Amino acid sequence: MKIDILTIFPGFYQQFLETSIIHRAIRDGKVEINTHDLRDYAHNKHRQIDDTPYGGGVGMLMQFPPIYDAVNQLRTPETKVYLTSPQGKMFTQKRANLLANESHIILICGHYEGVDARVETLIDGELSIGDVVLTNGDIPAMLITDAIVRLIPDVIMEASVKEDSLYDGLLKHPQYTKPESYQGLDVPKVLLSGHHANIEKWRKEQKIEVTKKKRPELLKK
């Protein structure tokens, strides 16, 4: 898989790409992740990629030409292009599973007061990480990238992926580690029993209980 990220803050990604699972996935050739400075596609000597909105209004908008040029230089017939935006469809684990099957994704990181609306002619959709407005789209782009990369085969163990919260639409069961008892708080006895069938039954029941308590709306789905 290849992921290209269009941003005005390419330096923002250095530590992200050199840390933990993302770093190992890149090192092992499981994924190629590139950041591209949109200012390199500016149509003026000052490398300006924003301007005032037609019709008036507060703030600045990202210009269309630099994004158009960058996307068309990078895209292939198989490429999927997404803009990070609070107006987009919610990025969920289900959507991450779908995107993990793509061969090439371009993520456009919004900034300022927004992006020239003509960008909609270039993209396959907009992705939101929640009903919240951030200063730029780079944090959502990193979140989306991380969620996708960990689903690529052999990046992490398949068994671990299947144990994740939301993999089957439910939250994960409670987990415990040593010590067995601390400050009067004990590990549930079933987990110490060694009876695998009982442990599995308890975990399935707990997934439903945890989901009911923390995210009841998931059960309605």
N, C-alpha and C positions, 0 to 999 in steps of 0.2 A: 504494500500500500504506500501511496505517496500523499502527503498533506502539504499544501502550500498556503501560507498565511500572509495576507496583505495587511500591512500595518504601518503606522508612522512611528512606532516605537519598537523596532527590531531588537534593540538591546535588552528590552524587557524580558526576552525569552531565553537569554543565555543560561541562567541557572536552571530554569525549567527543563531545558533540553539536555542538560549535563547531570541530571540527578535521577537516581533510583531506576524505576521500571522503564521510564521513557528513554533514559540514557542507554540501558541495556538493549532495548528493542532496536534503537538506532544502530548501536554497535554490532548487534547480531544480524543486521540486515533485514529485520522484520518490517521496518517502516523507514521511509525517508521523509523527514520534516524540514521544510525550508521556510525561512521568513524573508519577505520582500518589502523593502522600504518604498512605500507609495510615493515618497518625494522623488525617487529616482525616475518616476514617470511624469513628473510635473512638466507643464508646457511653458515654463518661464524660468529665467535665470536665477530667480530667488528661491526656486524649488517650493513655491507656494502651492498647496493643494486644497485650499479652502477659500470661500468668498461669501459675500453678503447674499441673502436670499432675495429673489425677485418678489416684488409685492411688499417688501418690508418685513420686519420682524426682528426678534432679539437673536443675537449670536451669529455664528458662521456655519455654513454648510460645506461638507466635503464635495469637491467638484467631481463631475462625472468622467471627463476625459482621462485622468490618470487611472481610475479604476477600470474603465473600458479597455485601455491599452494594456494594462497589467493582466487582466483576465484573459484577453484574447491572445496574448503572448504565451500564456501558461496552459491554457485549456486544450484538451483533446476531445474527440467525440465521446469518450467515456467519462469525462469529468463532470462532477456535481459541484455546483457553486452555491455557497450559502453566505448570507449576511447575518452577523450577530446583531440582534435588535430586540428591544423589549416588545416590539409589535409582532414578533414572530411566533410560530408555534412552539409550545413548550418542549424543551429538550428533555426527554425522558430516557430511562434505561431501554425501553422498547425501541426508541429511535436510534439510540447508540448501537443496539444490536444490528439494526438495518444498515447503518452507515459503515459499520465494521466490514461489511461485505463489498463495499465499493473499492475500486482500484485507485481512484484519484479524487481528492476533495480539495477545493479551494475555499478558504474561510476569509471573508472580508470583514475587517474590524472597523466598525463605525467610530466616529469621534465628533467633537464639537456638538452642535445642536441637531445633527443628523446628516443624512446623505442625500444628494440630488436624487429625486424620485426615479429618474431614468435608469438607475441601477437595477430596477425591477425587470428590465428587459434582458439583463445578463444572468440573473440568478435562478436557481431551482427552488429557492425558498429562503425564509428568514427563520433563525433559531433564537429562542429566548431561554435564559436559564431561570427565569422567574419574573414576577411582577415587581420589578425593581429597576431603577435607572442608575447606571454607573457612568463614570467619567469617560470611559472608552470601552471598546469591545474586546480588548485583549484578554482580560480575565475570563470572560465567557469562552473565548477561543481556546485558551489553555485548558479550561474545564472540559470542553467538548473534545479536544484532542486527547486528553488523558483518558476520558471515558471510552473513546473509540479504540485507542492503541492497546489497552489492557485486554480487549476482546479479540485481538488478532491471534490466530492459532500459535501456540508455543511461546507467547510472550509471558504468560503466567499459566499455571496448571489449570487445565479445563475443570477439574474437580473444584478448585477454589472459586472459579467464576460461577459455577452452578450453586455454590453455597452463599453467594452474595445476596444482600437485601435486594428486593425488586426483580430478581432473575425470573421468578415465577409469579410476580405480581404481589408478593407478600414481603414483609420485613423479616430480617433474620432472627432466629431464636437467640435467647440470652446465652452468653459464653462466659466461661470462668477458667482461671488458671491458678497456680499455687500462690499463696498458701490455701489449704483446704478450709481453714477457719481464721477469721481475723476480726477482733473487736466485736465478737458475738455474731458476726455475719458468716454463714456457712454456705459452702457449695451444695446445691441440691443433691440429695443422696443417690438419686437415680443415675447421675453422671459418674458416681464412684462405684456403681454396682458391677460394671463389666458386662452387663446384659445388653447386647447391642440392639436387640429388637425393642426393648423397653426404652432405651435411650432414643432411638429413632422415633418411636411413638411420641415421647415427651417433646422432642424437638418440633415435630409437626404440629402438635397441639399448641406449643408456645409461640410458634410463628403466627398462628391465628390470633392468639391472645395479645401478643405484642402489637400486631397490626391493628387490632380492634382498639387498643389503648392509645396508640400514638398516631396512626393514620387511618381512621375508620373509613374515610372516603375510598380507600383502595379496595375494601371489601365490597363496596357497592358496585365497583366495576366488574 
